[in-house]
Amino acid sequence: MAQSTADRMAMIRTAAKKFNKKVKRNHNVKATETSFMDKYDGDNINAWTDAESYANEYYGETMRETTRFDNDWD
């Protein structure tokens, strides 16, 4: 399979165009996928700042019944 230098260069150009197109598309996808998080300024929107209010809201009576004897070490 003897190829001339011109043939090899043409194949390299074709592969480079395809690769560069893929890299550009990936860059554009990454830029659009992560831009919605910029408005939160690095804060974790899923984090609760008050553990007690979280426990009361989601576990309520069950949490209180489970932890009521935690400090009874007499």
C-alpha positions as CSV (number, residue, x, y, z in Angstrom):
1,M,0.0,0.0,0.0
2,A,2.3,2.7,-1.2
3,Q,1.1,6.2,-0.7
4,S,2.5,9.4,-1.8
5,T,3.2,12.2,0.6
6,A,0.4,14.2,-0.9
7,D,-2.1,11.3,-0.3
8,R,-1.0,11.0,3.3
9,M,-1.2,14.8,3.9
10,A,-4.7,14.8,2.4
11,M,-5.8,12.0,4.8
12,I,-4.3,13.9,7.7
13,R,-6.1,17.1,6.7
14,T,-9.4,15.2,6.5
15,A,-8.9,13.6,9.9
16,A,-7.8,16.9,11.5
17,K,-10.9,18.7,10.2
18,K,-13.1,16.0,11.7
19,F,-11.3,16.1,15.0
20,N,-11.3,19.9,15.2
21,K,-15.0,19.9,14.5
22,K,-15.6,17.4,17.3
23,V,-13.5,19.4,19.7
24,K,-15.4,22.6,18.9
25,R,-18.7,20.9,19.3
26,N,-17.7,19.5,22.7
27,H,-16.5,22.9,23.8
28,N,-19.8,24.5,22.8
29,V,-21.8,21.7,24.6
30,K,-19.7,22.2,27.8
31,A,-20.1,25.9,27.7
32,T,-23.9,25.7,27.4
33,E,-24.3,22.8,29.9
34,T,-22.4,24.5,32.8
35,S,-23.6,28.1,32.3
36,F,-26.8,27.6,34.3
37,M,-24.8,27.0,37.5
38,D,-23.1,30.3,37.2
39,K,-26.0,32.1,38.6
40,Y,-25.6,30.3,42.0
41,D,-22.1,31.7,42.6
42,G,-20.7,28.4,43.8
43,D,-23.3,27.9,46.5
44,N,-24.7,24.4,46.9
45,I,-28.4,24.9,46.1
46,N,-29.2,21.5,47.6
47,A,-27.5,22.1,51.0
48,W,-29.6,22.9,54.1
49,T,-28.1,25.6,56.3
50,D,-30.1,24.6,59.3
51,A,-29.9,20.9,60.2
52,E,-32.6,21.2,62.9
53,S,-35.2,22.6,60.5
54,Y,-34.4,19.9,58.0
55,A,-34.9,17.2,60.6
56,N,-38.1,18.7,61.8
57,E,-39.5,19.1,58.3
58,Y,-38.7,15.7,57.0
59,Y,-38.5,13.4,60.0
60,G,-40.4,15.3,62.7
61,E,-41.9,13.0,65.3
62,T,-39.8,10.0,64.2
63,M,-36.6,11.9,64.8
64,R,-37.8,13.2,68.2
65,E,-38.8,9.7,69.4
66,T,-35.6,8.2,68.2
67,T,-33.3,10.8,69.8
68,R,-35.1,11.5,73.0
69,F,-33.0,9.1,75.0
70,D,-29.7,10.1,73.5
71,N,-28.5,12.1,76.6
72,D,-29.9,9.7,79.3
73,W,-26.6,8.0,80.4
74,D,-27.5,7.7,84.1
